[in-house]
């Protein structure tokens, strides 16, 4: 058995049903899962901040070591039920659950991409553990996340960023036909045969899926904010201008799906360790890089590879902005505690989307938009 990480600290017992870091009670009998899987008792638990789809707890064991528990349960998911109930066949749908986590963990491990080591799983309804939750016990990786390191010491973060660029190259190089979540594209998930998605259907192309989602996000944002409502038609036109220029693609790499610096831990050896991996999917890597460019800001240049399709980036950047307006607003419908933080994300990306609406189309490769040519030969579409 791989041993949990050892830590120094007091050896007094605290109840697992105490209050965690965000002030909510710890509702799950995690001690039973630890006892069944690791043969240890639990002295204390701390709820870690940030999770919106699952609970994340640091558990202190009776030998002084620590593990992290991921808990997928109704009470741990802040997203509205309509979002949670989306079909996993849509690669851009809500990505949560032990099944998706295990499939992603297997794939990343096989590729040599670091993610916290998996010690034990407990499924809802098993004889051991909490019958109302799925649980995974994983390595407690020492060190900060990459976001904290970039803030505290950008020079020290350079090497982890360079290694993360290598990880992204590894994921990009693992190509295959079709798009979809890794759990559905694998031939076997937890020993059961699953039906492959039809990667040849026109509606299953990455750009078609992104466009459909972006238009839905735009409609939702317009219904919630008068500024977005006023720009709705222009933003829809910008999306269609961009998608017209995207060529078909037969093969796709792997993408994490939400790879911000807060989803990269930095191990003691300086290696990047990916977390929140449930959304791992085969998709256009430009979708990942649109998000990376937003989240890493000036540090993104260390992550940018050669050969990205600029037309895809143009489409996906705008679609990502709309997603980062509508998505946080949906999350707040579910009672997420950091309301101010989510509203700041909304405002930042709303302003970026409005700027795109007000800017006449400029093809990233220098050619005029086909919609612009149709409106007035030789003239840009009015913004």
C-alpha positions as CSV (number, residue, x, y, z in Angstrom):
1,X,0.0,0.0,0.0
2,X,1.2,3.5,-0.8
3,X,1.5,5.3,2.6
4,X,-0.2,8.7,3.2
5,X,2.0,11.7,3.7
6,X,3.4,12.0,7.2
7,X,3.0,15.3,9.1
8,X,4.0,16.6,12.5
9,X,1.3,17.8,14.8
10,X,-0.8,17.2,18.0
11,X,-2.2,13.8,18.6
12,X,-5.6,14.5,20.2
13,X,-8.8,13.2,18.7
14,X,-11.4,15.5,17.2
15,X,-14.8,14.5,15.9
16,X,-15.3,14.3,12.1
17,X,-18.7,15.9,12.4
18,X,-17.2,19.2,13.5
19,X,-17.2,22.4,11.5
20,X,-14.8,22.7,8.6
21,X,-12.9,25.6,7.0
22,X,-16.0,27.2,5.4
23,X,-18.3,26.9,8.4
24,X,-20.4,24.0,7.2
25,X,-20.7,20.7,9.1
26,X,-18.8,17.7,7.8
27,X,-21.7,15.3,7.0
28,X,-19.9,12.1,5.9
29,X,-18.6,9.2,7.8
30,X,-15.2,9.4,6.2
31,X,-13.6,7.5,9.2
32,X,-15.3,4.3,8.0
33,X,-13.8,4.7,4.5
34,X,-10.3,5.4,6.0
35,X,-10.6,2.5,8.4
36,X,-11.7,0.1,5.6
37,X,-9.2,1.2,3.0
38,X,-6.1,2.2,5.0
39,X,-6.6,0.5,8.3
40,X,-6.1,3.7,10.2
41,X,-8.2,5.9,12.5
42,X,-8.9,9.6,11.9
43,X,-8.0,12.3,14.5
44,X,-9.4,15.3,12.6
45,X,-10.7,16.8,9.4
46,X,-10.5,20.1,7.7
47,X,-12.8,21.1,4.8
48,X,-10.6,22.7,2.1
49,X,-11.9,25.8,0.3
50,X,-12.8,26.1,-3.4
51,X,-14.7,23.0,-4.4
52,X,-18.0,23.6,-6.1
53,X,-18.8,20.1,-7.4
54,X,-17.4,17.9,-4.6
55,X,-16.3,18.2,-1.0
56,X,-12.5,18.2,-0.4
57,X,-11.3,17.3,3.1
58,X,-7.8,17.0,4.6
59,X,-7.9,14.1,7.1
60,X,-5.3,13.7,9.9
61,X,-4.8,10.1,10.6
62,X,-4.0,8.5,14.0
63,X,-0.3,7.9,12.9
64,X,0.2,11.6,12.2
65,X,0.0,11.3,8.4
66,X,-2.6,13.0,6.2
67,X,-4.7,12.1,3.2
68,X,-7.2,14.1,1.2
69,X,-10.8,12.8,0.7
70,X,-12.8,13.7,-2.3
71,X,-16.6,13.4,-1.6
72,X,-19.2,13.4,-4.4
73,X,-22.6,13.8,-2.8
74,X,-25.8,15.8,-3.3
75,X,-24.9,18.1,-0.4
76,X,-21.4,18.8,-1.7
77,X,-22.4,20.1,-5.2
78,X,-23.4,23.8,-5.3
79,X,-24.5,23.7,-8.9
80,X,-28.3,23.8,-9.6
81,X,-29.9,20.5,-10.3
82,X,-30.6,21.4,-13.9
83,X,-26.8,21.7,-14.5
84,X,-25.9,18.6,-12.5
85,X,-28.4,16.5,-14.5
86,X,-26.8,17.2,-17.9
87,X,-25.8,14.3,-20.1
88,X,-22.2,13.2,-19.8
89,X,-22.3,12.5,-23.6
90,X,-21.8,16.3,-23.9
91,X,-18.1,16.8,-23.3
92,X,-18.8,20.4,-22.1
93,X,-21.5,19.4,-19.6
94,X,-21.1,19.3,-15.8
95,X,-18.1,17.1,-15.0
96,X,-18.4,15.5,-11.6
97,X,-18.4,12.0,-10.1
98,X,-16.2,9.1,-9.1
99,X,-16.6,7.4,-12.5
100,X,-15.2,10.3,-14.4
101,X,-12.5,10.8,-11.8
102,X,-11.3,7.1,-12.0
103,X,-11.2,7.1,-15.8
104,X,-9.2,10.4,-15.9
105,X,-6.8,9.2,-13.2
106,X,-6.1,6.0,-15.1
107,X,-5.5,7.9,-18.4
108,X,-3.2,10.5,-16.8
109,X,-1.3,7.9,-14.9
110,X,-0.7,5.9,-18.0
111,X,0.7,9.0,-19.8
112,X,3.0,9.7,-16.9
113,X,1.2,12.9,-16.0
114,X,1.2,13.5,-12.2
115,X,-2.0,13.7,-10.2
116,X,-2.4,12.8,-6.5
117,X,-1.9,9.1,-6.0
118,X,-5.2,7.2,-5.5
119,X,-5.3,5.1,-2.3
120,X,-8.9,3.9,-2.0
121,X,-12.4,4.4,-3.3
122,X,-15.8,3.8,-1.7
123,X,-18.9,3.9,-3.7
124,X,-22.4,4.8,-2.5
125,X,-24.1,1.7,-1.3
126,X,-20.9,-0.2,-0.5
127,X,-20.8,-2.0,2.8
128,X,-18.1,0.3,4.2
129,X,-18.3,4.1,4.3
130,X,-21.1,6.6,3.7
131,X,-24.0,5.1,1.8
132,X,-25.0,8.6,0.5
133,X,-21.6,9.5,-1.1
134,X,-18.9,8.3,-3.4
135,X,-15.4,8.9,-1.8
136,X,-11.8,8.7,-3.1
137,X,-8.8,8.9,-0.7
138,X,-5.8,10.5,-2.4
139,X,-2.3,11.7,-1.7
140,X,-2.0,14.9,0.2
141,X,0.5,16.7,-1.9
142,X,2.8,19.0,0.0
143,X,3.5,22.5,-1.2
144,X,1.3,25.4,-2.6
145,X,-0.8,25.4,-5.7
146,X,0.7,27.2,-8.7
147,X,-1.6,30.2,-8.3
148,X,-0.2,30.9,-4.8
149,X,3.4,30.3,-6.0
150,X,3.0,32.7,-8.9
151,X,1.7,35.4,-6.5
152,X,4.4,34.8,-3.9
153,X,7.5,34.1,-6.0
154,X,7.1,34.3,-9.8
155,X,10.8,33.3,-10.3
156,X,10.3,30.1,-8.3
157,X,7.2,29.3,-10.4
158,X,9.1,29.4,-13.7
159,X,10.3,25.8,-13.5
160,X,6.8,24.4,-12.6
161,X,5.4,26.5,-15.5
162,X,8.0,25.0,-17.9
163,X,7.1,21.5,-16.7
164,X,3.4,22.2,-17.0
165,X,4.1,23.2,-20.7
166,X,5.6,19.7,-21.1
167,X,2.5,18.2,-19.5
168,X,0.3,20.1,-22.0
169,X,2.4,18.8,-24.9
170,X,2.0,15.2,-23.6
171,X,-1.8,15.7,-23.5
172,X,-1.9,17.4,-26.8
173,X,0.1,14.5,-28.4
174,X,-2.3,11.8,-27.2
175,X,-4.6,12.2,-30.2
176,X,-7.6,10.2,-31.3
177,X,-10.8,10.5,-33.3
178,X,-14.0,12.1,-31.9
179,X,-14.6,14.3,-29.0
180,X,-15.9,13.4,-25.5
181,X,-15.1,12.7,-21.9
182,X,-12.4,10.1,-21.4
183,X,-14.8,7.9,-19.4
184,X,-17.2,7.6,-22.3
185,X,-14.5,7.2,-25.0
186,X,-12.7,4.4,-23.2
187,X,-13.8,0.9,-24.2
188,X,-14.2,-0.1,-20.6
189,X,-15.2,1.9,-17.5
190,X,-15.1,0.0,-14.2
191,X,-15.2,-3.2,-16.2
192,X,-18.3,-2.4,-18.2
193,X,-18.6,-1.9,-21.9
194,X,-19.9,1.5,-22.9
195,X,-21.3,2.9,-26.1
196,X,-18.9,5.1,-28.1
197,X,-20.2,8.4,-29.1
198,X,-20.7,9.1,-32.9
199,X,-17.7,11.3,-33.6
200,X,-18.7,11.7,-37.2
201,X,-22.0,13.4,-36.6
202,X,-21.8,17.1,-37.6
203,X,-23.3,18.2,-34.2
204,X,-20.4,16.4,-32.5
205,X,-17.6,18.5,-33.8
206,X,-15.8,20.5,-31.2
207,X,-16.6,23.8,-32.8
208,X,-20.3,23.0,-33.2
209,X,-20.6,22.0,-29.5
210,X,-18.8,25.2,-28.4
211,X,-21.0,27.4,-30.6
212,X,-24.2,25.8,-29.3
213,X,-23.0,26.2,-25.7
214,X,-21.9,29.8,-26.3
215,X,-25.2,30.8,-27.8
216,X,-27.0,29.3,-24.8
217,X,-24.7,31.1,-22.4
218,X,-25.3,34.3,-24.3
219,X,-29.0,34.0,-24.0
220,X,-28.8,33.2,-20.3
221,X,-26.4,36.1,-19.7
222,X,-28.7,38.5,-21.7
223,X,-31.7,37.5,-19.6
224,X,-29.7,38.3,-16.4
225,X,-27.9,41.5,-17.4
226,X,-29.1,44.5,-19.4
227,X,-25.7,45.2,-20.8
228,X,-25.5,41.7,-22.3
229,X,-29.1,42.0,-23.5
230,X,-28.1,45.2,-25.4
231,X,-25.1,43.5,-27.0
232,X,-26.8,40.1,-27.6
233,X,-27.2,40.3,-31.4
234,X,-23.7,41.7,-32.0
235,X,-22.2,38.9,-29.8
236,X,-24.1,36.3,-31.7
237,X,-22.8,37.7,-35.0
238,X,-19.3,37.7,-33.6
239,X,-19.6,34.0,-32.7
240,X,-20.9,33.1,-36.2
241,X,-18.2,35.1,-37.9
242,X,-15.6,33.1,-36.0
243,X,-17.1,29.6,-36.5
244,X,-17.3,30.2,-40.2
245,X,-13.5,30.2,-40.4
246,X,-12.9,27.0,-38.4
247,X,-11.8,24.1,-40.6
248,X,-12.9,20.5,-39.8
249,X,-10.5,18.5,-37.7
250,X,-10.3,14.7,-37.7
251,X,-8.3,14.0,-34.5
252,X,-8.1,15.7,-31.1
253,X,-5.8,15.7,-28.1
254,X,-6.6,15.5,-24.4
255,X,-7.6,18.6,-22.4
256,X,-8.1,19.0,-18.7
257,X,-11.1,21.3,-19.3
258,X,-10.5,23.7,-16.4
259,X,-6.8,24.0,-16.0
260,X,-6.3,27.2,-14.0
261,X,-3.3,27.7,-11.8
262,X,-5.4,26.8,-8.8
263,X,-5.9,23.3,-10.3
264,X,-2.1,22.7,-10.4
265,X,-0.4,21.7,-7.2
266,X,3.4,22.0,-7.0
267,X,5.0,19.0,-5.4
268,X,8.1,19.0,-3.2
269,X,10.2,18.3,-6.3
270,X,8.7,21.2,-8.1
271,X,6.7,19.0,-10.4
272,X,3.1,20.1,-11.4
273,X,0.4,17.8,-10.1
274,X,-3.0,18.2,-11.7
275,X,-6.2,18.1,-9.6
276,X,-9.9,18.4,-10.4
277,X,-9.4,16.1,-13.3
278,X,-13.0,14.8,-13.8
279,X,-13.5,16.9,-16.9
280,X,-10.6,15.2,-18.8
281,X,-11.7,14.9,-22.4
282,X,-10.7,14.5,-26.0
283,X,-11.3,17.9,-27.6
284,X,-9.7,20.7,-29.4
285,X,-6.6,21.7,-27.4
286,X,-7.4,25.4,-28.3
287,X,-10.3,25.2,-25.9
288,X,-7.8,24.5,-23.1
289,X,-5.5,27.2,-24.3
290,X,-8.3,29.8,-24.4
291,X,-8.9,29.2,-20.7
292,X,-5.1,29.0,-19.9
293,X,-4.6,32.4,-21.6
294,X,-7.4,34.0,-19.5
295,X,-6.3,32.4,-16.2
296,X,-2.5,32.6,-16.5
297,X,-2.4,36.1,-17.9
298,X,1.2,37.4,-18.5
299,X,2.6,33.9,-17.5
300,X,0.7,32.2,-20.4
301,X,3.5,32.7,-22.9
302,X,5.5,30.0,-21.1
303,X,2.6,27.6,-21.8
304,X,1.8,28.5,-25.4
305,X,2.9,25.9,-28.0
306,X,3.5,26.4,-31.7
307,X,0.9,25.4,-34.2
308,X,-2.4,26.3,-32.5
309,X,-5.2,27.2,-34.8
310,X,-5.8,30.9,-34.5
311,X,-9.4,30.7,-35.9
312,X,-10.3,28.2,-33.2
313,X,-8.7,30.4,-30.5
314,X,-10.7,33.4,-31.7
315,X,-13.9,31.4,-31.4
316,X,-13.1,29.7,-28.2
317,X,-11.8,32.9,-26.5
318,X,-15.2,34.6,-27.0
319,X,-17.1,31.4,-26.0
320,X,-15.0,31.0,-22.9
321,X,-15.8,34.6,-21.9
322,X,-19.5,34.0,-22.2
323,X,-19.2,30.7,-20.2
324,X,-17.4,32.7,-17.5
325,X,-20.3,35.1,-17.3
326,X,-23.2,32.6,-17.4
327,X,-21.5,29.8,-15.4
328,X,-20.7,31.7,-12.2
329,X,-24.2,33.2,-12.2
330,X,-25.7,29.7,-12.4
331,X,-23.3,28.6,-9.5
332,X,-24.6,31.4,-7.3
333,X,-28.2,30.1,-7.9
334,X,-27.0,27.0,-6.0
335,X,-25.8,29.0,-2.9
336,X,-22.1,29.0,-3.4
337,X,-20.6,30.9,-0.4
338,X,-18.0,33.1,-2.2
339,X,-20.6,35.4,-3.9
340,X,-18.2,38.3,-4.2
341,X,-15.5,36.2,-5.9
342,X,-18.0,34.8,-8.4
343,X,-19.4,38.2,-9.2
344,X,-15.9,39.6,-9.8
345,X,-15.3,36.8,-12.3
346,X,-18.6,37.6,-14.0
347,X,-17.8,41.3,-14.3
348,X,-14.3,40.8,-15.6
349,X,-15.4,38.5,-18.4
350,X,-18.6,40.4,-19.1
351,X,-16.5,43.5,-19.9
352,X,-14.2,41.4,-22.1
353,X,-17.2,40.0,-24.0
354,X,-18.7,43.5,-24.5
355,X,-15.3,44.7,-25.8
356,X,-15.5,41.8,-28.4
357,X,-19.0,42.9,-29.3
358,X,-17.9,46.4,-30.0
359,X,-14.8,45.5,-32.0
360,X,-15.2,44.8,-35.7
361,X,-14.1,41.4,-36.9
362,X,-10.4,41.0,-37.6
363,X,-9.4,37.6,-38.9
364,X,-6.4,36.4,-37.0
365,X,-4.8,35.2,-40.2
366,X,-5.5,38.5,-42.1
367,X,-8.4,37.5,-44.3
368,X,-11.7,39.4,-44.1
369,X,-14.7,37.7,-42.5
370,X,-17.1,36.1,-45.0
371,X,-19.9,37.9,-43.1
372,X,-18.2,41.2,-43.4
373,X,-17.7,40.7,-47.2
374,X,-21.3,39.9,-47.6
375,X,-22.4,43.0,-45.6
376,X,-20.2,45.4,-47.7
377,X,-17.3,44.4,-49.9
378,X,-14.0,45.6,-48.5
379,X,-15.6,47.0,-45.3
380,X,-15.7,45.6,-41.8
381,X,-19.0,44.7,-40.2
382,X,-20.0,47.6,-38.0
383,X,-19.5,47.1,-34.3
